[in-house]
């Protein structure tokens, strides 16, 4: 008797077939229909931050809110490390278009999406208190020799043979599993693969990806379990594409690692548009490519308690998340607080942007390209800033923003010891060194980094 055809898994995502998830076979409806659900909208007035709500999350993080973060970079690494103390239900949708560093060499040789940012977020969310996990984290965070190819190859050989102190420190059976994935990578490594500076974590994930029929979701799921990550981490899309940047002076660049940084410094030209292309070759004439969010990521957005557009490089870490088809619709269809947390300090990708209103407008326009002409409150509810203690490379005037129906939450986002003395307004200016040649118009002499806990107190209160 022939076996029935197997069903595709609901979390299936292939980097070679971005639309695979749309063909998922749904189970037949039950004979007895479920009880009808009733949905209502509830509004409440809260104090920011709500210390009681925050304390509850801290005490029972396993029941914490589902906060969906659209971010691919390392800007929220410290926030993610703090986040696991408040909720184990966060969702991190990571853009897989990074084209620099160790990820670039892996993408070149294996025709796959970028895994570096996925690894970074998994490590940030990992359970550092679990037995043996600090040794696992050290192994995953280690990079091979950055200068000499022979030294990097020798180092990898020592790890594979179990002679490296990094590998031997990891207890069994984790060590055996990680080394098995690493061998899958090493046995399929092209002769011209450049190991210099390669992240061991990236190589392990790549080996796991190859071992499981190039299924990145399975690979991430297994690594997630082995690291004990307290939150969900997924690539936003399975498409293996690259970011193309258009500048105001008519020039273009291809590759996330090039955008903003060198161009803004050399020509002082504003980024006006981004899209996705298939190849990294900057000389190739390429048509823009479309991709779409996978169905499971879309469902995670649909169950969010808060949707966060957090700090990070404005285009390559934030706006690029809004390019895949279906993201804008998923955001607008979910009725929950939607929050934008602007960058503090210097962001080369924001050169030419004068005020926060322009930044908010760029987010709204990107969402509307997918969702249509939806009302602004369906896209963005809140912008969170600290105008007293933090320096922003754009004007933070709020009048135009409030006219759009967006609420600006101006609240302390730095630790108490970093607060500006409000009795002495000159103390803030003392921390800002004006420089006409700087990308954003000024640089901080004394950095005011956002406090992860202060930012999370706002998000948890809204959730």
Secondary structure by P-SEA (a helix, b strand, c coil): cccccccccccccccccccccccccccccccccccbbbbbbbbbbbccccaaaaaaaaaccccccbbbbbcccccaaaaaaaaaacccbbbbbccccccccaaaaaaacccccccaaaaaaaaaaccccccaaaaaaaaaacccccccaaaaaaaaaaaaacccccccccccaaaaaaaaaaaaaaaacccccccccccaaaaaaaaaaaaacccaaaaaaaaaaaacccbbbbcccccbbbbbbbcccccccccccccccccccccccccccccccccccccccccbbbbbccaaaaaaaaaccbbbbccccccccccccccccaaaaaaaacccbbbbbbbccccccccccccaaaaaaaaaaaaaaccccccccccccbbbbcccccccccccccaaaaaacccccccccccccccccccccccccccbbbbccccccccccccccccaaaaaaaaaaac
